[in-house]
Amino acid sequence: MLDGSNYEAFKEFERDGFNRVAFEYDRSTAQVTSQVNEVILDAVGIGYGWRLLDVACGTGRLSAAAVRRQAIVTGLDYAENMVTIARKRCPEAEFHTGDAENLPFESDQFDAVICSLGLLHFPNPEQAIAEAFRVLRSGGYYAFTCWTPPARNPFMSLILGSIQAKGTMKLNLPPGPPLFRFGEEAECERVLSAKGFTSVSIAELPVVWFFSTPEDVMPNTIATSARLGPMLAMQSEEQRHNIESAIIAGARSYATDGGIEIPASVVLSVACKP
C-alpha cells in the first residue's frame, strides 16, 4: 500500500489520466482486453439472473458481454469519462462513478465480482480485494486479470524495454504499486488467500495487439495509456526519437499479412468466498 501523500497523488493521476484517454482507450486497448472477456465470464459462471459487479469497468465492454448472457450487471469506475462511454454502450446495466477501495454497495450483495486489469491502477489493491470479498455472497466468485511481466509478455517487453534502453524510467511521476505484481501466480494466490478466499485457480491467457503498421504502435499506445504519455513527455527530444525508433524496429518483427500482431498475455485469477 502507498503512504498518504503518494496514495492520493497516484489516485488522482490515474483518474485524470483515464479521463483524458477514455475515448481512445475504448477504440484500441479495450478491444485488445476484450479478447478474454468471455473466458472471464465463464470462469465465474455468469449466466441468466446472476448479479454481477464489474469493478474498474472502463468503457463497459465486459459489462455488455455479461448483459448478453442476461446477467444483472452493475459497473463501477473511478474515471467519469469511462462511465459515460459505458452507459452509452450498455444502457441495460447500472453504472456508477466510484472507488474500488470503498465500494458503495451493501455486503453480500453480488453473485460474482470481476476486475479486469484494474488492480494495477489502485494505490491499495489489497483493500480493493477485501471490498470485493465483502460485497460477495457466500459461495460467490471473484475474478481479476493483470498483465504478465515483460519476460512473458512481448508487447510489454517492446514498449517498456525500449524506454529503459533508449530513455529513462527515473521520472517525476507519482509512484504506484509494482506494475506486474499480480502477473505472478504465487502473489495472486497469497493475497487472495490472505483476504479469505478459497479454491484459488490461476490461468495465463493470450491476447494480441493489432496495428496497421509499425509506425502506428507508439502513437496508438500513448493515446490509450494514462501513464505512458506523461512518461514519454518527460524524456528529452533525442530520447523520444530513439524510443520511437526502437519500438518501430521491434514491431517490424511482428509483421503478418494483415499488419502488425504483437502477442501479450494476462493472468486470470479466480477464487470463491466460502
Disulfide bonds with the S-S distance in Angstrom:
none
